[in-house]
Amino acid sequence: MVSSLEHLLTDYVDSYVLHGPASGHGWTDADSEVWAAMVKERDTGRTRFLGVSNVTLRHLEQMIASHPESPAFVQNRCFARLGWDREVRLFCAERKIVYQGFSLLTANPEVLHHPGIKDLAARANVTPAQIIFSFARSIGILPLTGTSDPEHMKQDLASLNLHLPAETVRVIESLAG
Ligand SMILES: NC(=O)c1ccc[n+]([C@@H]2O[C@H](COP(=O)([O-])OP(=O)(O)OC[C@H]3O[C@@H](n4cnc5c(N)ncnc54)[C@H](OP(=O)(O)O)[C@@H]3O)[C@@H](O)[C@H]2O)c1
C-alpha cells in the first residue's frame, strides 16, 4: 500500500486487491490475517474497495464463511474452456460481488482466432477483441484489458457501445466450454 501511494502520487487507491491466497487448496489463517490487515487499510480510508484475485470457488466459500464482509471484487483469469470461470462468476453474481476478468484475450486464442468470431467482427465492423470484451460484459464480467497500445485502448473502450444479441452470446459461450 505504501509503495502504491508513493508511486501513484496519491493518498488513496480506488481498489486494493489480494493478489492470491497463500495456498491453492483453500483459504488459510495466513489469508485471514492478510485480509484483516486490508480491511484496516480500507477503514483508514487508504482504499475505497477491497478485492481478491486468483481464487477458486472453494477459496471464496471458505473466505466468506470466515469473514463478516465479502470482497467488492473478485479478479480472475478467465479461460473459455472452463466456461469463462462459470462457477466463480455465478457465485459472485448471487452475492453482488463484481467479477473482473483478466487475460480475456491472451488466455483464449482459440476463441479470438475462431473463424466464427472473425466473421462476426467483420460483419459488425469491429475487431475480434471488441467482440470478446462485449461478450464478456454480456455474461456479467467486468473486462480488464492488458493493452499498452493507445489505439487498442480506444477500441476496448468503444466496445462499450457494442451489444451482442442473446443468441450470439450463447453461441460464443459454448464455443470452447
Ligand atoms: N490479478 C492477477 O493476477 C493478474 C494477472 C495478470 C494480469 N492482470 C491484469 O489483467 C489485465 C489484463 O491482462 P492481460 O495482459 O492478461 O490481458 P489481455 O487483455 O488478455 O492481453 C493483452 C495482450 O493482448 C494484446 N492485444 C491485442 N489487441 C488488443 C486489444 N484490442 N485490446 C487489448 N489487448 C490487445 C496486447 O497487445 P498491445 O499492448 O499491443 O495492445 C497485449 O499483448 C491487466 O490490467 C493486468 O494488470 C492481473
The ligand as an SDF file (V2000), in Angstrom:
LIG
                    3D

 48 52  0  0  0  0  0  0  0  0999 V2000
   -4.6350  -10.4280  -10.7440 N   0  0  0  0  0  0  0  0  0  0  0  0
   -3.6930  -11.0050  -11.4530 C   0  0  0  0  0  0  0  0  0  0  0  0
   -3.0530  -11.9580  -11.0210 O   0  0  0  0  0  0  0  0  0  0  0  0
   -3.4120  -10.5180  -12.8480 C   0  0  0  0  0  0  0  0  0  0  0  0
   -2.5510  -11.2710  -13.6590 C   0  0  0  0  0  0  0  0  0  0  0  0
   -2.3210  -10.8400  -14.9700 C   0  0  0  0  0  0  0  0  0  0  0  0
   -2.9280   -9.6710  -15.4210 C   0  0  0  0  0  0  0  0  0  0  0  0
   -3.7310   -8.9550  -14.5890 N   0  0  0  0  0  0  0  0  0  0  0  0
   -4.3580   -7.7070  -15.0520 C   0  0  0  0  0  0  0  0  0  0  0  0
   -5.3230   -8.0210  -16.0140 O   0  0  0  0  0  0  0  0  0  0  0  0
   -5.3430   -7.0750  -17.0640 C   0  0  0  0  0  0  0  0  0  0  0  0
   -5.2860   -7.8080  -18.4010 C   0  0  0  0  0  0  0  0  0  0  0  0
   -4.0780   -8.5020  -18.5250 O   0  0  0  0  0  0  0  0  0  0  0  0
   -3.5740   -9.4260  -19.7470 P   0  0  0  0  0  0  0  0  0  0  0  0
   -2.2930   -8.8550  -20.2170 O   0  0  0  0  0  0  0  0  0  0  0  0
   -3.5460  -10.8380  -19.3050 O   0  0  0  0  0  0  0  0  0  0  0  0
   -4.6920   -9.2300  -20.8140 O   0  0  0  0  0  0  0  0  0  0  0  0
   -5.1940   -9.3160  -22.2420 P   0  0  0  0  0  0  0  0  0  0  0  0
   -6.0250   -8.1080  -22.4400 O   0  0  0  0  0  0  0  0  0  0  0  0
   -5.7930  -10.6610  -22.4430 O   0  0  0  0  0  0  0  0  0  0  0  0
   -3.9250   -9.2660  -23.2410 O   0  0  0  0  0  0  0  0  0  0  0  0
   -3.1990   -8.1570  -23.5970 C   0  0  0  0  0  0  0  0  0  0  0  0
   -2.3340   -8.5310  -24.8150 C   0  0  0  0  0  0  0  0  0  0  0  0
   -3.1800   -8.6120  -25.9650 O   0  0  0  0  0  0  0  0  0  0  0  0
   -2.7330   -7.6560  -26.9370 C   0  0  0  0  0  0  0  0  0  0  0  0
   -3.8820   -7.0330  -27.6530 N   0  0  0  0  0  0  0  0  0  0  0  0
   -4.1110   -7.0180  -28.9800 C   0  0  0  0  0  0  0  0  0  0  0  0
   -5.2210   -6.3310  -29.2910 N   0  0  0  0  0  0  0  0  0  0  0  0
   -5.7240   -5.8770  -28.1410 C   0  0  0  0  0  0  0  0  0  0  0  0
   -6.8420   -5.1070  -27.8050 C   0  0  0  0  0  0  0  0  0  0  0  0
   -7.7080   -4.5890  -28.6950 N   0  0  0  0  0  0  0  0  0  0  0  0
   -7.0690   -4.8600  -26.5100 N   0  0  0  0  0  0  0  0  0  0  0  0
   -6.2360   -5.3440  -25.5760 C   0  0  0  0  0  0  0  0  0  0  0  0
   -5.1210   -6.0500  -25.8390 N   0  0  0  0  0  0  0  0  0  0  0  0
   -4.8670   -6.3230  -27.1140 C   0  0  0  0  0  0  0  0  0  0  0  0
   -1.9440   -6.6420  -26.1590 C   0  0  0  0  0  0  0  0  0  0  0  0
   -1.0080   -6.0460  -27.0160 O   0  0  0  0  0  0  0  0  0  0  0  0
   -0.9380   -4.4350  -27.1070 P   0  0  0  0  0  0  0  0  0  0  0  0
   -0.3310   -3.9170  -25.8520 O   0  0  0  0  0  0  0  0  0  0  0  0
   -0.0880   -4.2290  -28.3120 O   0  0  0  0  0  0  0  0  0  0  0  0
   -2.3290   -3.9310  -27.3060 O   0  0  0  0  0  0  0  0  0  0  0  0
   -1.2990   -7.4830  -25.0670 C   0  0  0  0  0  0  0  0  0  0  0  0
   -0.1350   -8.1410  -25.5870 O   0  0  0  0  0  0  0  0  0  0  0  0
   -4.1900   -6.1100  -16.7780 C   0  0  0  0  0  0  0  0  0  0  0  0
   -4.7420   -4.9480  -16.2110 O   0  0  0  0  0  0  0  0  0  0  0  0
   -3.3460   -6.8310  -15.7590 C   0  0  0  0  0  0  0  0  0  0  0  0
   -2.7320   -5.9580  -14.8290 O   0  0  0  0  0  0  0  0  0  0  0  0
   -3.9970   -9.3580  -13.3220 C   0  0  0  0  0  0  0  0  0  0  0  0
  1  2  1  0
  2  3  2  0
  2  4  1  0
  4  5  1  0
  4 48  2  0
  5  6  2  0
  6  7  1  0
  7  8  2  0
  8  9  1  0
  8 48  1  0
  9 10  1  0
  9 46  1  0
 10 11  1  0
 11 12  1  0
 11 44  1  0
 12 13  1  0
 13 14  1  0
 14 15  2  0
 14 16  1  0
 14 17  1  0
 17 18  1  0
 18 19  2  0
 18 20  1  0
 18 21  1  0
 21 22  1  0
 22 23  1  0
 23 24  1  0
 23 42  1  0
 24 25  1  0
 25 26  1  0
 25 36  1  0
 26 27  1  0
 26 35  1  0
 27 28  2  0
 28 29  1  0
 29 30  1  0
 29 35  2  0
 30 31  1  0
 30 32  2  0
 32 33  1  0
 33 34  2  0
 34 35  1  0
 36 37  1  0
 36 42  1  0
 37 38  1  0
 38 39  2  0
 38 40  1  0
 38 41  1  0
 42 43  1  0
 44 45  1  0
 44 46  1  0
 46 47  1  0
M  CHG  2   8   1  16  -1
M  END
$$$$
